[in-house]
Amino acid sequence: MKISNNCYGCTACFYSCKFSGIDIKKDNCGFRCADINNNCIKCNKCQSVCNSKLDLNIPIEVYALKNKNKDIRNTSSSGGYIYELSKYVISNGGVVFGACFTGDFKVKHMCIDKVEDIYMMQGSKYTESDLDRTFEMVKDNLEKGIYVLYTGTPCQINGLKKYLKNVNTEHLLTCDNVCHGVVSPLIFEEYKKMLEKEYDSKLKSFTFRYKDGKRTQNVKASFENNKEYIGLCKNDIFYKIFFKNIGYRESCYNCEFSKIKRVSDITVGDFWGIERSISNFDDKYGVSLLLNNTDKAMEIFDKIKDKFDVVKSNIDDCLQPNLISPTPKGYKNEIFWEEFRNNGLEKGVELLDE
Ligand SMILES: Cc1cc2nc3c(=O)[nH]c(=O)nc-3n(C[C@H](O)[C@H](O)[C@H](O)COP(=O)(O)OP(=O)(O)OC[C@H]3O[C@@H](n4cnc5c(N)ncnc54)[C@H](O)[C@@H]3O)c2cc1C
């Protein structure tokens, strides 16, 4: 039985249950959802955690920024803000949680405590990340007085903060992204299989954010046989699905976090429309939008701002659709799923082209 009709898969209810009455199961689109099992004693604790509302923050400062180190910017999605944030936290004895690719290119939240490992978290992965048991790990670290940075989508941060409601979070810093939504892990699995079949080899590396000097959003995959695939965002099959708003988690289409008020200390994104608001700043290798939503965010920005070329901006100039409302569901969503299930990924995508 479901806990919510708009489950974000945030896992907060799972941890709130002392009776192991909740399973996190995959639904028929491959998304992780909370499901009540037979251990449930109907205490409703999970419902109250799920339905509780957190105070949101109005951004205090808005910046456009680019990491001065071109290599770091190149391997990041936009301007490479999260890299320096992570480095600062780790260099001060802290740990960082974020979404990484596993050995078989599934997306999963992990914890790192070494600067050399930050590369694993760099780059947006446009499919749902498995949070695994990271919320528990955050709690353990905070209880030991360790500084924690948790990065993720706004709904994931919302879940984490609900779970930590009775924990001292003085040493917790949260960073979310402006979020268009996550595509089904089932679709991403089929997409990887399709590439591996086409290139007759296993994937060796993969990024959704290969920067070619014109765009910052292309796929680049390399294979064990040293072949390489570069998928321009207008032609690549995964991006066709993503940009047509197909195959997202149902809660993404109803997302309550697609707005200016933010659940996290820090919000990052791609600075959309930068060429209109700040001339000569965009060099086509990525500009981060940074929203400092709390005093904690401003303090840390002050410590690391020298690493960036920075221009102060304002909310009006950085507005983009997902800071206003959720992504609308693509009108071919249902027929895509049907075709995908019956005849596979490529047939499903053919329908989108018609
Ligand atoms: C699913 C998704 C949708 C996005 N939609 C938009 C959008 O509509 N508009 C916009 O301006 N920006 C969007 N972004 C944010 C943008 O792509 C960059 O992540 C952001 O600009 C930060 O870039 P960076 O260069 O500072 O850091 P990067 O190094 O690129 O950031 C990597 C960080 O992103 C987190 N991350 C990556 N993939 C996931 C995932 N699947 N789930 C949770 N966290 C993840 C990691 O934990 C890591 O800390 C989206 C990001 C994601 C993950």
The ligand as an SDF file (V2000), in Angstrom:
LIG
                    3D

 53 58  0  0  0  0  0  0  0  0999 V2000
   18.1700   15.7890  -12.4250 C   0  0  0  0  0  0  0  0  0  0  0  0
   18.7250   17.1730  -12.5860 C   0  0  0  0  0  0  0  0  0  0  0  0
   17.9710   18.1530  -13.2410 C   0  0  0  0  0  0  0  0  0  0  0  0
   18.4880   19.4470  -13.3840 C   0  0  0  0  0  0  0  0  0  0  0  0
   17.7090   20.4080  -13.9950 N   0  0  0  0  0  0  0  0  0  0  0  0
   18.1790   21.6630  -14.0980 C   0  0  0  0  0  0  0  0  0  0  0  0
   17.3870   22.7060  -14.6800 C   0  0  0  0  0  0  0  0  0  0  0  0
   16.2600   22.4870  -15.1440 O   0  0  0  0  0  0  0  0  0  0  0  0
   17.8950   23.9650  -14.7120 N   0  0  0  0  0  0  0  0  0  0  0  0
   19.1250   24.2550  -14.2090 C   0  0  0  0  0  0  0  0  0  0  0  0
   19.5370   25.4050  -14.2590 O   0  0  0  0  0  0  0  0  0  0  0  0
   19.8960   23.3000  -13.6470 N   0  0  0  0  0  0  0  0  0  0  0  0
   19.4640   22.0310  -13.5760 C   0  0  0  0  0  0  0  0  0  0  0  0
   20.2350   21.0720  -12.9760 N   0  0  0  0  0  0  0  0  0  0  0  0
   21.4890   21.4830  -12.3240 C   0  0  0  0  0  0  0  0  0  0  0  0
   22.6900   21.5990  -13.2220 C   0  0  0  0  0  0  0  0  0  0  0  0
   22.6650   20.5590  -14.1900 O   0  0  0  0  0  0  0  0  0  0  0  0
   23.9990   21.4870  -12.4140 C   0  0  0  0  0  0  0  0  0  0  0  0
   23.9550   20.3800  -11.5520 O   0  0  0  0  0  0  0  0  0  0  0  0
   24.2580   22.6460  -11.5750 C   0  0  0  0  0  0  0  0  0  0  0  0
   24.3580   23.7610  -12.4180 O   0  0  0  0  0  0  0  0  0  0  0  0
   25.5340   22.5020  -10.7460 C   0  0  0  0  0  0  0  0  0  0  0  0
   26.5930   22.4840  -11.5660 O   0  0  0  0  0  0  0  0  0  0  0  0
   28.0890   22.5110  -11.0250 P   0  0  0  0  0  0  0  0  0  0  0  0
   28.9320   22.7740  -12.2240 O   0  0  0  0  0  0  0  0  0  0  0  0
   28.2370   23.4560   -9.8650 O   0  0  0  0  0  0  0  0  0  0  0  0
   28.3000   21.1200  -10.3660 O   0  0  0  0  0  0  0  0  0  0  0  0
   28.3820   19.6280  -10.8800 P   0  0  0  0  0  0  0  0  0  0  0  0
   29.7160   19.1200  -10.5300 O   0  0  0  0  0  0  0  0  0  0  0  0
   27.9430   19.4340  -12.2270 O   0  0  0  0  0  0  0  0  0  0  0  0
   27.2800   19.0220   -9.9140 O   0  0  0  0  0  0  0  0  0  0  0  0
   27.2200   17.7330   -9.5500 C   0  0  0  0  0  0  0  0  0  0  0  0
   26.3300   17.6420   -8.3270 C   0  0  0  0  0  0  0  0  0  0  0  0
   25.0240   17.3510   -8.7590 O   0  0  0  0  0  0  0  0  0  0  0  0
   24.4960   16.3010   -7.9750 C   0  0  0  0  0  0  0  0  0  0  0  0
   23.7530   15.3810   -8.8330 N   0  0  0  0  0  0  0  0  0  0  0  0
   24.1080   14.9370  -10.0510 C   0  0  0  0  0  0  0  0  0  0  0  0
   23.1950   14.0940  -10.5280 N   0  0  0  0  0  0  0  0  0  0  0  0
   22.2350   13.9670   -9.5810 C   0  0  0  0  0  0  0  0  0  0  0  0
   21.0440   13.1990   -9.4660 C   0  0  0  0  0  0  0  0  0  0  0  0
   20.6360   12.3750  -10.4150 N   0  0  0  0  0  0  0  0  0  0  0  0
   20.3170   13.3300   -8.3330 N   0  0  0  0  0  0  0  0  0  0  0  0
   20.7190   14.1330   -7.3380 C   0  0  0  0  0  0  0  0  0  0  0  0
   21.8380   14.8930   -7.3960 N   0  0  0  0  0  0  0  0  0  0  0  0
   22.5910   14.8120   -8.4960 C   0  0  0  0  0  0  0  0  0  0  0  0
   25.6930   15.5520   -7.3810 C   0  0  0  0  0  0  0  0  0  0  0  0
   25.3710   15.1130   -6.1010 O   0  0  0  0  0  0  0  0  0  0  0  0
   26.8220   16.5510   -7.4000 C   0  0  0  0  0  0  0  0  0  0  0  0
   27.0740   17.0960   -6.1420 O   0  0  0  0  0  0  0  0  0  0  0  0
   19.7660   19.7560  -12.8610 C   0  0  0  0  0  0  0  0  0  0  0  0
   20.5220   18.7690  -12.2280 C   0  0  0  0  0  0  0  0  0  0  0  0
   20.0180   17.4950  -12.0840 C   0  0  0  0  0  0  0  0  0  0  0  0
   20.8400   16.4440  -11.3640 C   0  0  0  0  0  0  0  0  0  0  0  0
  1  2  1  0
  2  3  1  0
  2 52  2  0
  3  4  2  0
  4  5  1  0
  4 50  1  0
  5  6  2  0
  6  7  1  0
  6 13  1  0
  7  8  2  0
  7  9  1  0
  9 10  1  0
 10 11  2  0
 10 12  1  0
 12 13  2  0
 13 14  1  0
 14 15  1  0
 14 50  1  0
 15 16  1  0
 16 17  1  0
 16 18  1  0
 18 19  1  0
 18 20  1  0
 20 21  1  0
 20 22  1  0
 22 23  1  0
 23 24  1  0
 24 25  2  0
 24 26  1  0
 24 27  1  0
 27 28  1  0
 28 29  2  0
 28 30  1  0
 28 31  1  0
 31 32  1  0
 32 33  1  0
 33 34  1  0
 33 48  1  0
 34 35  1  0
 35 36  1  0
 35 46  1  0
 36 37  1  0
 36 45  1  0
 37 38  2  0
 38 39  1  0
 39 40  1  0
 39 45  2  0
 40 41  1  0
 40 42  2  0
 42 43  1  0
 43 44  2  0
 44 45  1  0
 46 47  1  0
 46 48  1  0
 48 49  1  0
 50 51  2  0
 51 52  1  0
 52 53  1  0
M  END
$$$$
